[in-house]
Amino acid sequence: MSRIAGVDLIDSKRVDIALTVIYGIGRNNVVDILDKADVKNAKRVKDLTEDELNRLQKIVDKEYKVEGDLKEEVTGNIKRLKQIGAYRGLRHARNLPSRGQRTRSNARTKRGKRQTVGALRKETRAKLDTPAAKTSESK
């Protein structure tokens, strides 16, 4: 297995796809990285030479903020937004979408599973409607 930026690349995949496994490198960045390293994008990771791997490693380390450093920066930015009381920070704190999406009918991924508010189950309601329950409430 080949390692770049502390991430194992899958040997059977093409280089342009395998590099996207690294946090902070997407399809557009891969094109630039492969051009600078002079590596063909159709090549498989297992077919890369040591020299090509070293060139890819140097370019990723020198020019891109990836993995832990990038995650640290992102969490720092979110923490700063919360601290200064910005609207986006409040949305992050409440675990709601922060970029203007509607939440009345969608946003299930961000908000989580539906939780019913104000409705009782049939069993609970039946217990509350029994005469014994009504007499104990009135005492």
DSSP file (Angstrom, degrees, kcal/mol; ACC not computed):
  #  RESIDUE AA STRUCTURE BP1 BP2  ACC     N-H-->O    O-->H-N    N-H-->O    O-->H-N    TCO  KAPPA ALPHA  PHI   PSI    X-CA   Y-CA   Z-CA
    1    1 A M              0   0    0      0, 0.0     2,-0.4     0, 0.0     9,-0.1   0.000 360.0 360.0 360.0 142.2    0.0    0.0    0.0
    2    2 A S  E     -A    9   0A   0      7,-0.7     7,-3.3     2,-0.0     2,-0.5  -0.765 360.0-152.8 -95.8 140.6    1.1    3.5   -0.8
    3    3 A R  E     +A    8   0A   0     -2,-0.4     2,-0.4     5,-0.2     5,-0.2  -0.958  17.5 171.3-118.6 129.7    0.9    6.2    1.8
    4    4 A I  E >  S-A    7   0A   0      3,-2.1     3,-1.5    -2,-0.5    50,-0.0  -0.993  76.2  -7.2-133.8 128.7    0.5    9.9    1.1
    5    5 A A  T 3  S-     0   0    0     -2,-0.4     3,-0.1     1,-0.3    -1,-0.1   0.810 129.6 -57.3  57.3  33.8   -0.2   12.4    3.9
    6    6 A G  T 3  S+     0   0    0      1,-0.2     2,-0.4    61,-0.1    -1,-0.3   0.619 113.8 114.8  78.0  12.7   -0.7    9.6    6.4
    7    7 A V  E <   -A    4   0A   0     -3,-1.5    -3,-2.1    15,-0.0     2,-0.4  -0.958  65.3-128.1-120.0 132.8   -3.5    7.9    4.4
    8    8 A D  E     -A    3   0A   0     -2,-0.4     2,-0.3    -5,-0.2    -5,-0.2  -0.655  23.7-144.3 -77.3 127.2   -3.2    4.5    2.7
    9    9 A L  E     -A    2   0A   0     -7,-3.3    -7,-0.7    -2,-0.4     2,-0.4  -0.729  22.0-110.4 -91.2 142.6   -4.2    4.7   -1.0
   10   10 A I    >   -     0   0    0     -2,-0.3     3,-1.1     1,-0.1    35,-0.3  -0.602  23.1-147.4 -75.7 123.3   -6.0    1.7   -2.5
   11   11 A D  T 3  S+     0   0    0     -2,-0.4    35,-1.8     1,-0.2    34,-0.4   0.806  91.3  55.1 -63.9 -33.3   -3.7    0.0   -4.9
   12   12 A S  T 3  S+     0   0    0     33,-0.2    -1,-0.2    32,-0.1     2,-0.1   0.627  93.4  87.0 -80.4 -11.7   -6.3   -1.2   -7.4
   13   13 A K  S <  S-     0   0    0     -3,-1.1    32,-2.1     1,-0.1    33,-0.2  -0.442  86.9 -98.4 -87.4 160.4   -7.8    2.3   -8.0
   14   14 A R  B  >  -B   44   0B   0     30,-0.2     4,-2.9    -2,-0.1     3,-0.5  -0.417  35.1-115.9 -70.1 153.7   -6.6    4.9  -10.5
   15   15 A V  H  > S+     0   0    0     28,-2.7     4,-2.1    26,-0.3     5,-0.2   0.893 113.3  54.8 -61.1 -42.2   -4.4    7.6   -9.1
   16   16 A D  H  4 S+     0   0    0     25,-1.1     4,-0.3    27,-0.2    -1,-0.2   0.821 115.9  38.5 -65.3 -29.5   -6.9   10.4   -9.7
   17   17 A I  H >4 S+     0   0    0     -3,-0.5     3,-0.9    24,-0.3     4,-0.3   0.863 113.1  55.3 -83.8 -40.2   -9.6    8.6   -7.8
   18   18 A A  H >< S+     0   0    0     -4,-2.9     3,-1.4     1,-0.2     4,-0.3   0.840 100.6  59.1 -64.8 -34.3   -7.3    7.2   -5.1
   19   19 A L  G >< S+     0   0    0     -4,-2.1     3,-1.4     1,-0.3    -1,-0.2   0.753  91.1  69.9 -68.4 -22.7   -6.0   10.7   -4.1
   20   20 A T  G <  S+     0   0    0     -3,-0.9    -1,-0.3    -4,-0.3     5,-0.2   0.611  80.5  76.6 -72.1  -8.9   -9.5   11.9   -3.3
   21   21 A V  G <  S+     0   0    0     -3,-1.4     2,-0.3    -4,-0.3    -1,-0.3   0.788  76.0  92.1 -67.3 -26.6   -9.5    9.6   -0.3
   22   22 A I  S X  S-     0   0    0     -3,-1.4     3,-1.9    -4,-0.3     2,-0.3  -0.548  91.4-113.7 -72.1 127.9   -7.3   12.2    1.4
   23   23 A Y  T 3  S+     0   0    0     -2,-0.3    44,-2.2     1,-0.3    47,-0.2  -0.464 102.6  25.9 -64.8 122.6   -9.4   14.8    3.4
   24   24 A G  T 3  S+     0   0    0     -2,-0.3     2,-0.5    42,-0.2    -1,-0.3   0.330  99.2  98.7 105.7  -5.4   -9.0   18.1    1.7
   25   25 A I    <   +     0   0    0     -3,-1.9    -1,-0.2    -5,-0.2     2,-0.1  -0.963  47.8 172.8-118.6 119.3   -8.2   16.9   -1.8
   26   26 A G     >  -     0   0    0     -2,-0.5     4,-2.0    -3,-0.1    -5,-0.1  -0.413  50.5 -80.9-111.5-171.0  -11.0   16.7   -4.3
   27   27 A R  H  > S+     0   0    0      1,-0.2     4,-1.3     2,-0.2    -8,-0.0   0.861 126.9  50.1 -64.4 -36.7  -11.3   16.0   -8.0
   28   28 A N  H  > S+     0   0    0      1,-0.2     4,-1.2     2,-0.2    -1,-0.2   0.904 110.8  48.7 -69.6 -39.8  -10.2   19.5   -9.1
   29   29 A N  H  > S+     0   0    0      1,-0.2     4,-2.5     2,-0.2    -2,-0.2   0.861 104.8  60.5 -65.8 -35.0   -7.2   19.5   -6.8
   30   30 A V  H  X S+     0   0    0     -4,-2.0     4,-2.8     1,-0.2     5,-0.3   0.893  99.9  55.0 -60.6 -41.1   -6.1   16.1   -8.1
   31   31 A V  H  X S+     0   0    0     -4,-1.3     4,-1.8     1,-0.2    -1,-0.2   0.928 111.3  44.3 -59.3 -45.8   -5.9   17.4  -11.7
   32   32 A D  H  X S+     0   0    0     -4,-1.2     4,-2.4     2,-0.2    -2,-0.2   0.913 113.3  50.7 -64.9 -43.7   -3.4   20.2  -10.5
   33   33 A I  H  X S+     0   0    0     -4,-2.5     4,-2.2     1,-0.2    -2,-0.2   0.924 111.2  47.3 -62.1 -45.5   -1.4   17.8   -8.4
   34   34 A L  H  X>S+     0   0    0     -4,-2.8     5,-2.2     1,-0.2     4,-0.7   0.858 111.5  51.5 -67.6 -34.4   -1.0   15.2  -11.1
   35   35 A D  H ><5S+     0   0    0     -4,-1.8     3,-0.5    -5,-0.3    -1,-0.2   0.932 112.5  45.3 -65.2 -45.1    0.0   17.9  -13.6
   36   36 A K  H 3<5S+     0   0    0     -4,-2.4    -2,-0.2     1,-0.2    -1,-0.2   0.857 116.5  45.1 -66.8 -35.1    2.7   19.3  -11.3
   37   37 A A  H 3<5S-     0   0    0     -4,-2.2    -1,-0.2    -5,-0.2    -2,-0.2   0.542 106.9-128.4 -85.5  -6.9    4.0   15.8  -10.4
   38   38 A D  T <<5 +     0   0    0     -4,-0.7     2,-0.4    -3,-0.5    -3,-0.2   0.944  58.2 143.7  57.4  52.1    3.9   14.8  -14.1
   39   39 A V      < -     0   0    0     -5,-2.2     2,-0.3    -6,-0.1    -1,-0.2  -0.968  53.0-118.9-121.6 137.2    2.0   11.6  -13.4
   40   40 A K    >   -     0   0    0     -2,-0.4     3,-1.1     1,-0.1   -25,-0.2  -0.560  15.2-141.4 -75.9 136.9   -0.7   10.3  -15.8
   41   41 A N  T 3  S+     0   0    0     -2,-0.3   -25,-1.1     1,-0.2   -26,-0.3   0.702  96.4  63.6 -73.8 -18.4   -4.1   10.1  -14.2
   42   42 A A  T 3  S+     0   0    0    -28,-0.1    -1,-0.2   -27,-0.1     2,-0.1   0.580  80.6 106.9 -81.7  -8.9   -5.0    6.8  -15.8
   43   43 A K  S <  S-     0   0    0     -3,-1.1   -28,-2.7   -29,-0.1   -27,-0.2  -0.394  71.8-122.1 -70.7 145.4   -2.2    5.0  -14.0
   44   44 A R  B >   -B   14   0B   0    -30,-0.3     3,-0.9     1,-0.1     4,-0.3  -0.547  19.5-119.3 -82.8 154.3   -3.1    2.6  -11.1
   45   45 A V  G >  S+     0   0    0    -32,-2.1     3,-1.3   -34,-0.4   -33,-0.2   0.873 113.9  56.8 -62.6 -37.5   -1.6    3.3   -7.7
   46   46 A K  G 3  S+     0   0    0    -35,-1.8    -1,-0.3     1,-0.3   -34,-0.1   0.729 103.6  55.3 -67.9 -19.8    0.2   -0.1   -7.7
   47   47 A D  G <  S+     0   0    0     -3,-0.9    -1,-0.3   -36,-0.2    -2,-0.2   0.462  82.6 111.9 -91.4  -2.0    1.9    0.9  -11.0
   48   48 A L    <   -     0   0    0     -3,-1.3     2,-0.1    -4,-0.3    -9,-0.0  -0.451  64.3-130.4 -72.6 142.9    3.4    4.1   -9.6
   49   49 A T     >  -     0   0    0     -2,-0.1     4,-2.3     1,-0.1     5,-0.2  -0.437  24.2-108.0 -84.5 166.5    7.2    4.2   -9.1
   50   50 A E  H  > S+     0   0    0      1,-0.2     4,-2.5     2,-0.2     5,-0.2   0.883 120.7  54.5 -60.3 -38.7    8.9    5.4   -5.9
   51   51 A D  H  > S+     0   0    0      2,-0.2     4,-2.3     1,-0.2    -1,-0.2   0.919 108.5  47.3 -62.6 -44.9    9.9    8.6   -7.7
   52   52 A E  H  > S+     0   0    0      2,-0.2     4,-2.4     1,-0.2    -1,-0.2   0.904 111.8  50.6 -64.9 -40.9    6.3    9.4   -8.7
   53   53 A L  H  X S+     0   0    0     -4,-2.3     4,-2.6     1,-0.2    -2,-0.2   0.912 110.0  50.3 -61.8 -42.2    5.1    8.7   -5.2
   54   54 A N  H  X S+     0   0    0     -4,-2.5     4,-2.5     2,-0.2    -2,-0.2   0.902 110.1  50.0 -63.1 -41.4    7.7   10.9   -3.7
   55   55 A R  H  X S+     0   0    0     -4,-2.3     4,-2.2     2,-0.2    -2,-0.2   0.921 112.2  47.5 -63.9 -43.1    6.8   13.8   -6.1
   56   56 A L  H  X S+     0   0    0     -4,-2.4     4,-2.4     1,-0.2     5,-0.2   0.924 112.1  50.5 -62.0 -44.0    3.1   13.4   -5.2
   57   57 A Q  H  X S+     0   0    0     -4,-2.6     4,-2.6     1,-0.2     5,-0.2   0.914 110.6  49.0 -60.0 -45.7    3.9   13.4   -1.5
   58   58 A K  H  X S+     0   0    0     -4,-2.5     4,-2.6     1,-0.2     5,-0.2   0.912 112.2  47.5 -63.0 -43.5    6.1   16.5   -1.8
   59   59 A I  H  X S+     0   0    0     -4,-2.2     4,-2.4     2,-0.2     5,-0.4   0.924 113.7  46.8 -66.0 -43.6    3.4   18.4   -3.7
   60   60 A V  H  X S+     0   0    0     -4,-2.4     4,-1.3     1,-0.2    -2,-0.2   0.922 116.5  44.9 -64.3 -43.5    0.6   17.5   -1.3
   61   61 A D  H  < S+     0   0    0     -4,-2.6    -2,-0.2    -5,-0.2    -1,-0.2   0.896 119.7  40.0 -67.1 -40.5    2.7   18.3    1.8
   62   62 A K  H  < S+     0   0    0     -4,-2.6    -2,-0.2    -5,-0.2    -3,-0.2   0.892 126.4  26.1 -78.7 -41.0    4.1   21.6    0.5
   63   63 A E  H  < S+     0   0    0     -4,-2.4     2,-0.4    -5,-0.2    -3,-0.2   0.605 110.5  59.6-106.3 -13.5    1.0   23.1   -1.3
   64   64 A Y     <  -     0   0    0     -4,-1.3     2,-0.7    -5,-0.4   -39,-0.1  -0.932  63.9-138.7-125.8 142.3   -2.1   21.7    0.4
   65   65 A K        +     0   0    0     -2,-0.4     2,-0.3   -41,-0.1    -4,-0.1  -0.874  44.3 165.2 -93.3 115.8   -3.5   21.8    3.9
   66   66 A V    >>  -     0   0    0     -2,-0.7     3,-1.1    -5,-0.1     4,-0.7  -0.823  35.2 -10.9-132.6 166.8   -4.9   18.2    4.4
   67   67 A E  H 3> S+     0   0    0    -44,-2.2     4,-2.5    -2,-0.3     5,-0.2  -0.152 123.5  10.2  50.2-122.4   -6.1   15.8    7.0
   68   68 A G  H 3> S+     0   0    0      1,-0.2     4,-2.4     2,-0.2    -1,-0.2   0.863 130.0  50.6 -60.0 -43.3   -5.5   16.8   10.6
   69   69 A D  H <> S+     0   0    0     -3,-1.1     4,-2.0     1,-0.2    -1,-0.2   0.912 113.9  45.1 -62.2 -42.9   -4.3   20.4    9.9
   70   70 A L  H  X S+     0   0    0     -4,-0.7     4,-2.5     2,-0.2    -2,-0.2   0.911 112.9  49.7 -69.2 -42.8   -7.4   21.1    7.8
   71   71 A K  H  X S+     0   0    0     -4,-2.5     4,-2.5     1,-0.2     5,-0.2   0.896 110.7  51.4 -61.9 -39.5   -9.8   19.5   10.2
   72   72 A E  H  X S+     0   0    0     -4,-2.4     4,-2.0    -5,-0.2    -1,-0.2   0.901 110.3  48.5 -63.2 -42.1   -8.2   21.6   13.0
   73   73 A E  H  X S+     0   0    0     -4,-2.0     4,-2.3     2,-0.2    -2,-0.2   0.913 111.5  49.5 -64.9 -43.3   -8.7   24.8   11.1
   74   74 A V  H  X S+     0   0    0     -4,-2.5     4,-2.2     2,-0.2    -2,-0.2   0.932 112.4  46.4 -63.7 -46.3  -12.3   24.0   10.2
   75   75 A T  H  X S+     0   0    0     -4,-2.5     4,-2.4     1,-0.2    -1,-0.2   0.867 111.5  53.3 -65.5 -34.0  -13.2   23.2   13.9
   76   76 A G  H  X S+     0   0    0     -4,-2.0     4,-2.2    -5,-0.2    -1,-0.2   0.900 108.2  50.0 -64.1 -40.7  -11.4   26.4   14.9
   77   77 A N  H  X S+     0   0    0     -4,-2.3     4,-2.1     2,-0.2    -2,-0.2   0.912 112.2  46.9 -63.8 -43.0  -13.4   28.5   12.5
   78   78 A I  H  X S+     0   0    0     -4,-2.2     4,-2.1     2,-0.2    -2,-0.2   0.905 111.5  51.2 -66.2 -40.6  -16.7   27.0   13.8
   79   79 A K  H  X S+     0   0    0     -4,-2.4     4,-2.3     1,-0.2    -1,-0.2   0.889 109.4  51.1 -62.6 -39.5  -15.6   27.5   17.4
   80   80 A R  H  X S+     0   0    0     -4,-2.2     4,-2.3     2,-0.2    -2,-0.2   0.913 108.3  51.4 -64.5 -43.0  -14.8   31.2   16.6
   81   81 A L  H  X>S+     0   0    0     -4,-2.1     5,-2.0     1,-0.2     4,-0.6   0.895 112.0  47.1 -61.5 -40.1  -18.2   31.7   15.0
   82   82 A K  H ><5S+     0   0    0     -4,-2.1     3,-0.7     7,-0.2    -1,-0.2   0.910 111.2  52.0 -65.8 -41.7  -19.9   30.3   18.1
   83   83 A Q  H 3<5S+     0   0    0     -4,-2.3    -2,-0.2     1,-0.2    -1,-0.2   0.883 110.1  46.0 -66.2 -40.1  -17.8   32.4   20.4
   84   84 A I  H 3<5S-     0   0    0     -4,-2.3    -1,-0.2    -5,-0.1    -2,-0.2   0.552 112.5-118.7 -82.5  -5.3  -18.5   35.7   18.7
   85   85 A G  T <<5 +     0   0    0     -3,-0.7    -3,-0.2    -4,-0.6    -2,-0.1   0.776  51.1 168.2  78.3  26.3  -22.2   34.9   18.5
   86   86 A A     >< -     0   0    0     -5,-2.0     4,-2.2    -6,-0.2    -1,-0.2  -0.342  47.0-115.6 -70.3 155.6  -22.6   34.9   14.8
   87   87 A Y  H  > S+     0   0    0      1,-0.2     4,-2.2     2,-0.2     5,-0.2   0.915 117.7  51.7 -57.7 -45.1  -25.7   33.5   13.2
   88   88 A R  H  > S+     0   0    0      1,-0.2     4,-2.1     2,-0.2    -1,-0.2   0.873 108.1  52.8 -62.0 -36.1  -23.8   30.8   11.5
   89   89 A G  H  > S+     0   0    0     -8,-0.4     4,-2.4     2,-0.2    -1,-0.2   0.897 107.9  50.3 -65.1 -40.6  -22.2   29.9   14.9
   90   90 A L  H  X S+     0   0    0     -4,-2.2     4,-2.1     2,-0.2    -2,-0.2   0.893 109.1  51.8 -63.8 -39.6  -25.7   29.6   16.5
   91   91 A R  H  <>S+     0   0    0     -4,-2.2     5,-2.8     2,-0.2     4,-0.3   0.900 110.9  48.0 -63.8 -40.6  -26.9   27.3   13.7
   92   92 A H  H ><5S+     0   0    0     -4,-2.1     3,-1.2     3,-0.2    -2,-0.2   0.919 110.8  51.5 -63.8 -42.8  -23.8   25.1   14.2
   93   93 A A  H 3<5S+     0   0    0     -4,-2.4    -2,-0.2     1,-0.3    -1,-0.2   0.857 112.4  45.3 -64.3 -35.3  -24.4   25.0   18.0
   94   94 A R  T 3<5S-     0   0    0     -4,-2.1    -1,-0.3    -5,-0.1    -2,-0.2   0.406 113.0-119.8 -88.8   2.7  -28.1   24.0   17.5
   95   95 A N  T < 5 +     0   0    0     -3,-1.2    -3,-0.2    -4,-0.3    -2,-0.1   0.920  68.8 131.8  58.8  48.3  -27.1   21.4   14.9
   96   96 A L      < -     0   0    0     -5,-2.8    -1,-0.2    -6,-0.1    -2,-0.1  -0.837  69.1 -77.4-122.0 161.6  -29.2   23.0   12.1
   97   97 A P        -     0   0    0      0, 0.0     3,-0.3     0, 0.0    -1,-0.0  -0.345  38.3-163.8 -59.9 138.6  -28.2   23.9    8.5
   98   98 A S  S    S+     0   0    0      1,-0.2    -7,-0.1     2,-0.1    -6,-0.1   0.399  72.3  69.5-107.6   2.3  -26.1   27.0    8.4
   99   99 A R  S    S-     0   0    0     -8,-0.1    -1,-0.2   -11,-0.0   -11,-0.0   0.002 115.3 -88.2-116.0  30.7  -26.3   28.0    4.8
  100  100 A G  S    S+     0   0    0     -3,-0.3    -2,-0.1     1,-0.2     3,-0.1   0.538  72.1 150.9  87.6   6.5  -30.0   29.1    4.4
  101  101 A Q        -     0   0    0      1,-0.1    -1,-0.2     2,-0.0     2,-0.2  -0.356  52.2-102.4 -70.4 155.3  -31.6   25.8    3.6
  102  102 A R        -     0   0    0      1,-0.1     4,-0.1    -2,-0.0    -1,-0.1  -0.503  31.8-174.8 -76.0 146.6  -35.3   25.4    4.6
  103  103 A T        +     0   0    0     -2,-0.2    -1,-0.1     2,-0.1    -2,-0.0   0.437  63.6  85.1-120.4  -3.9  -35.9   23.2    7.7
  104  104 A R  S    S+     0   0    0      1,-0.2    -1,-0.0     3,-0.0    -2,-0.0   0.928 113.9   7.8 -67.0 -42.8  -39.6   23.0    7.9
  105  105 A S  S    S+     0   0    0      0, 0.0    -1,-0.2     0, 0.0     2,-0.1   0.611 132.5  27.3-114.8 -15.4  -39.9   20.1    5.5
  106  106 A N        +     0   0    0      1,-0.1     5,-0.0    -4,-0.1    -5,-0.0  -0.278  63.4  96.0-124.8-151.4  -36.3   18.9    4.9
  107  107 A A     >  +     0   0    0     -2,-0.1     4,-2.5     3,-0.1     5,-0.3   0.775  43.1 145.5  69.3  30.1  -32.9   18.9    6.6
  108  108 A R  H  >  +     0   0    0      1,-0.2     4,-2.1     2,-0.2    -1,-0.0   0.847  66.3  57.5 -66.1 -33.8  -33.4   15.4    8.0
  109  109 A T  H  4 S+     0   0    0      1,-0.2    -1,-0.2     2,-0.2     4,-0.1   0.932 115.1  35.4 -63.2 -45.1  -29.7   14.6    7.6
  110  110 A K  H  4 S+     0   0    0      1,-0.2    -2,-0.2     2,-0.1    -1,-0.2   0.894 123.4  42.0 -76.3 -41.6  -28.6   17.5    9.8
  111  111 A R  H  < S-     0   0    0     -4,-2.5    -2,-0.2     1,-0.2    -3,-0.2   0.726 100.8-141.1 -83.4 -22.0  -31.5   17.4   12.3
  112  112 A G     <  -     0   0    0     -4,-2.1    -1,-0.2    -5,-0.3    -2,-0.1  -0.465  47.8  -7.7  94.5-169.2  -31.7   13.7   12.8
  113  113 A K  S    S-     0   0    0     -2,-0.1     2,-0.0     1,-0.1    -4,-0.0  -0.271  83.1 -92.6 -66.3 148.3  -34.7   11.4   13.1
  114  114 A R        -     0   0    0      1,-0.0     2,-0.5     2,-0.0    -1,-0.1  -0.330  37.0-160.5 -62.1 138.7  -38.2   12.9   13.5
  115  115 A Q        -     0   0    0     -3,-0.1     2,-0.3    -2,-0.0    -1,-0.0  -0.985  15.8-131.9-123.1 121.4  -39.3   13.4   17.1
  116  116 A T        -     0   0    0     -2,-0.5     2,-0.5     2,-0.0    -2,-0.0  -0.519  21.7-160.4 -73.8 133.5  -43.0   13.8   17.7
  117  117 A V        +     0   0    0     -2,-0.3     3,-0.1     1,-0.1    -1,-0.0  -0.965  66.5   2.7-119.0 128.3  -43.9   16.8   19.8
  118  118 A G  S    S+     0   0    0     -2,-0.5     2,-0.4     1,-0.2    -1,-0.1   0.409  99.4 107.6  86.0  -2.5  -47.2   17.2   21.7
  119  119 A A        -     0   0    0      0, 0.0     2,-0.3     0, 0.0    -1,-0.2  -0.875  54.0-149.2-111.3 144.2  -48.8   13.9   20.7
  120  120 A L        -     0   0    0     -2,-0.4     2,-0.1    -3,-0.1    -3,-0.0  -0.786  21.6-109.0-108.1 152.7  -49.2   10.9   23.0
  121  121 A R     >  -     0   0    0     -2,-0.3     4,-2.4     1,-0.1     5,-0.2  -0.366  32.2-112.0 -71.7 160.0  -49.2    7.2   22.1
  122  122 A K  H  > S+     0   0    0      1,-0.2     4,-2.5     2,-0.2     5,-0.2   0.897 116.7  51.6 -61.3 -41.4  -52.5    5.4   22.2
  123  123 A E  H  > S+     0   0    0      2,-0.2     4,-1.9     1,-0.2    -1,-0.2   0.926 111.6  46.2 -63.8 -43.9  -51.4    3.3   25.2
  124  124 A T  H  > S+     0   0    0      1,-0.2     4,-1.8     2,-0.2    -1,-0.2   0.912 113.5  48.8 -64.8 -42.9  -50.4    6.4   27.2
  125  125 A R  H  X S+     0   0    0     -4,-2.4     4,-1.8     1,-0.2    -1,-0.2   0.890 108.4  54.2 -64.6 -39.3  -53.6    8.2   26.4
  126  126 A A  H  X S+     0   0    0     -4,-2.5     4,-0.6     1,-0.2    -1,-0.2   0.883 108.0  50.1 -63.2 -38.3  -55.7    5.2   27.3
  127  127 A K  H >< S+     0   0    0     -4,-1.9     3,-0.7     1,-0.2     6,-0.3   0.891 111.2  48.4 -66.4 -39.1  -54.1    5.1   30.7
  128  128 A L  H 3< S+     0   0    0     -4,-1.8    -1,-0.2     1,-0.2    -2,-0.2   0.801 108.7  54.5 -71.8 -28.0  -54.7    8.8   31.3
  129  129 A D  H 3< S+     0   0    0     -4,-1.8    -1,-0.2    -5,-0.1    -2,-0.2   0.533  82.8 108.0 -84.5  -6.6  -58.4    8.5   30.2
  130  130 A T  S <X S-     0   0    0     -3,-0.7     4,-1.6    -4,-0.6     3,-0.3  -0.373  78.6-121.0 -70.8 151.9  -59.3    5.7   32.7
  131  131 A P  H  > S+     0   0    0      0, 0.0     4,-2.1     0, 0.0     5,-0.2   0.839 111.1  57.7 -62.2 -33.6  -61.5    6.7   35.7
  132  132 A A  H  > S+     0   0    0      1,-0.2     4,-1.7     2,-0.2     5,-0.1   0.892 106.6  48.2 -65.1 -38.2  -58.8    5.6   38.2
  133  133 A A  H  > S+     0   0    0     -3,-0.3     4,-1.6    -6,-0.3    -1,-0.2   0.879 109.9  52.4 -69.0 -37.1  -56.3    8.0   36.7
  134  134 A K  H  X S+     0   0    0     -4,-1.6     4,-1.6     1,-0.2    -2,-0.2   0.885 109.3  49.0 -67.7 -38.5  -58.9   10.9   36.7
  135  135 A T  H  X S+     0   0    0     -4,-2.1     4,-0.9     1,-0.2    -1,-0.2   0.869 109.8  51.2 -70.0 -34.9  -59.7   10.4   40.4
  136  136 A S  H  < S+     0   0    0     -4,-1.7    -1,-0.2     1,-0.2    -2,-0.2   0.830 109.8  51.3 -71.5 -29.3  -56.0   10.3   41.4
  137  137 A E  H  < S+     0   0    0     -4,-1.6    -1,-0.2     1,-0.2    -2,-0.2   0.857 107.0  52.7 -72.8 -33.9  -55.4   13.6   39.5
  138  138 A S  H  <        0   0    0     -4,-1.6    -1,-0.2     1,-0.2    -2,-0.2   0.713 360.0 360.0 -76.6 -19.0  -58.3   15.3   41.2
  139  139 A K     <        0   0    0     -4,-0.9    -1,-0.2    -5,-0.1    -2,-0.1   0.482 360.0 360.0 -74.0 360.0  -57.0   14.5   44.7
